């Protein structure tokens, strides 16, 4: 059991409840890392124990990134008890993890490991829930988040936990679902007509969806599940888990976005940034994301 230090600072009571439920139901080794290196070392030395993360989406992404780098991701089921602000755990909830601390902890004990798709990119980065490319650099100020990678060490916030130690985890301001929904809401307002968009070339399995001669307002890619018009994943829609990603391209002046399903998506053009789950990557001039079917397993409620 690896407990994110930011979770201990943000909501110590939920952390205590999660520990009590888990320790009452199974033998557990508790790790309290104070640095990314300690976090990674705890995962590497887990032996035959199942990794359980108590923390927000950044903690989950870091754990999955470490296992991916060590090529252990396909061999072990990951469990998470989300602790943090609603926006900071939106990815976990979108993936199907219960919102309540007690329910999530009981899922760790009694749930089933379910195989899920993910995206890998040509820099060995991973995407669990979805990515989007906003127009301009409106996703986040440069340097506000570490570049997406596997694993990626979060930046340290300016505040301390009151005990002299600085939490090395910064809670995500927005995850994929929240960010995409916010972008859709903004696009529906006046800024939709004020912002010209980005000129990007987008290919899905070799099929050209957009070229540099016509700007796009946003691009959303969701592995496994179908996406709504706002780009947020809809895991209940038909076609979920078919080894393809849902690609949504929104152009200025168009009432309906262009949609496609593909195994590989390549985006190229002038320097652009992208949001992958809770992290912002780039700037890059080209990047290819490929669906990896059933590449990782997450413990989810039965049924």
N, C-alpha and C positions, 0 to 999 in steps of 0.2 A: 504494500500500500504506500504510494508516494503522494505526499500532501504538498500541494503548491503553496509556497510561502505567502503569495498574494491572497490566497483563500483564507489562510490563518489570520491575516490582517483584516480582510474585508468582512468576514463572517465567521468568527471563531466558534459561535454556537452551532452553526450548521456543520462545521468540521467535526466538532465534538460528537454531535448526533450521528454523523456518518461513521465515525470510528466506533462508537458504542454498538451500532447495529451490526457492522461488519465483524467486529471482534467477538460479539455474542454468537454469531452464526458460523464462524470458521476461524481457524488459526491464521493469524496475520502477522507479518513483519512490517512495522511502521517505519517509514523513512521520512525525514524532515530535511530535505535539501535546502541549502542556502545559496546555491549557485547552479548554473546550467551544467557544470561539470559534475557536481554531486548528483544532480537529477539523472544524467546519462549513466553515471557509474552505478546508481541504484538499480536502474533497469538492466544493465549489463550483468549485474551480479544476482539477478533474481532467481537463478537456478531453475527449478521446475515450478516455481510459484507463478500464478497468473498476475500480470501487472494490473493494478487498480490505481487510477488517478483520481484524486480529489482536488478539483480546481475548475478553472474556466476553460474556454475553448483554446486559449493559448497553451495551457498545460496539456490538453489533449493533443493538439497539433505537434507540440514538441515531443511528446512521448511517441507518437506515431512516426515522426521524423527520425527519431533515434533508432527505432526498430527497423524502419525502412533502410536506413544507412547501413545497419548491421545485417541486412538481408534476413531478418527474423520475423518480418511482419506477417508473412503467410503462415507461420508456424504457431503463432500464439494469438489468443483472443484478447482484445483490449477491453477493459471495463472502465467506466468513468462515473463518478458522482459529481454532477455539475454544482459548483458553488461560485456565486458571483452575481453581479447585476444581470438583469434580464438580457440586455444586449450582449453581455460578455459570455453568455452560455446559450445563445440562440442557435449556434451550429449544433451543439449536442442535442438540443430539443428537436431540431429539424431532422436529425438522424434517427430520432425515435426514443431517445433516452428520457425517462420520466422527469418531470419538472421538480417534484418534491424530493427533498433530501432522503426521507425515509423510504419512499417508493423506489428511488434510484439505487439506494444501498441494498434494498431487498432484491432488486433486479440483478445486482452483481452476484448475489448468493443463489438466486433461483432462476435466473433468466437463461436464455439460450444464446449461443454465439452464432451470429448471422453474418454470412459472407456479403460484403458490399463492394461495389465498384469504386475506383478512385481514378484520378487523372495524374499522370506523371508528365513532366515537361523535359525538354532537352538539356536542362541544367540539373537534373535529378531532383527537382522540386516535386511536391505532391499537393493535390487538392482533394479534399474529402467531400465537401458540400457543394461547391460551385465557385466560379470565378466570373468576374466582369471587368470590362474595360470601359471606364467612363469617358465622356468627352473631356478634353483638356486634362488637367491634373487635379480634378476636383475630388478624387477619392481620399487623398490625405496629403498633407504637406510633405515635401521631400524630407526624408529622415525621420518622420514621425513613427514609422514602423520599420522593422528590419526587412530586408528583401526576402521574398519567399524562397525557401530552400529546405533541405532535409539533412540534419535538423537545423533550425534557426534559433539562435539565442535571443530572447526578447531583450529590449533595451531597459535599463534601470530607470525608474521614475525618480523624480527629485525628492520625494518625501520618504521618510523612514517609517518603520513599524512601531516607533516609540521606544524601542529597546536598543537603539543605536545601529541596528542592522537595516540595510536598505533592501526592500523586496526587489528581487531581480526580475520579477514578472510584471509587466504592465497590462492591466485588464484591457481587452479589446474594446475600442469605442463602438465599432460596428462589426458584425460578422456578415457573411455573405447574404443571408436572407434579409437582415435589417438594412444593409447597405443598398441592396437591389431595390427593396421596397421604397427606400428614401429617394433613390434616383428616379424611380417611376413617378413618385408623387411630384418631384421637382419638374420632371419632364412635362407633366400635365399642366403646369403653371406657365407664367409669363416667360420664364427663362428658356422654355422650349423653343421659343421663336428668337431668343436673343443669342443663343449659343449655336455656332455653325456646325459643331461636331468635329470629328477627327477623320483624316483621310487614311484609311487602312485597307490593306488587301487581306481578305479573309477567304480561306479555302477549307472545305469540309470534305475529307476523303478525296481530295483532288478536284472537287467541284467548286468553281469560283462563286462565292456568295456576294462579295463586294470587292470593288477595286478602288484604286487611288483617285480615279476621276470623279468619285461621288462620295461625300463625307458620310460617316455613320455617327449616330448619336451614342449608341452603346452596343456592346457585345456581351452576351451572357452564355456561359457554357456550364451545364450541370451534368455530372456523370450519373449514369444509371437511370435516374428518374426523368420524367418529363417536367418541363418548366412552364410556369404561367407566363402571361404577357409581361409581368414585371421581372421575369427571370428567376423568381424564387422557385425552388424545387417542389414538385408535387409528387410525393412518393406513393400516392394512392392511384395515380393515373395508370392506364394500361401501357405496357411496354417497359415499366420499371424493371431494371436488372437485366436488360437484354444485351448488355455489353456495348451499348452505344451511349453517346452523350447527346443531350438536347442542346442545340445551338440556336440562339435568338439574336437577330441583328435588327436593330431599330434605326431607321433613317429619318432625318429631319423631313417634315412635311408628309410623312406616310402615316396613315391611320392604323395600319396593322403591321407588326414586325414580320420579317422574313424568318422562317423557321426551317430547321433541318435536323436530321439525326445522323451522327457520324462517329467513327471510331477515332479519327485523328483530326485535329483542327489546327491550322497554321495561321497566325496573324503576323503581318509584317507592315512596315511603314516607318514614318518618322518616329523618333524616340517616343515611346508610350509607356505608361505605367498601368498596372493591373492589380486588382484586388483578388487574392486567392484565399478564400475563407476569411480569416481574421487578419491576414497579413497583406501588405502592399509590396509588390515587386517591381523591378525596373529602375530606371528606364532601359528598355531594350528596343532593338529595331526588328527583331523577328523572334518568335517563340512558337513552338509546336507542343500541343498537349495531346496525349494519347490515353484512351481509356484502358485501364487494366481491370478486366472483369474479375470480380470476387477476390481482389488482391489483399483484402484485409478483413478481419472479423471483429465485430463489435457485439458486446453482450447487451441484448435487448429483451424486453418482456416477452414471455411466451405467448403464442397465439397469433 
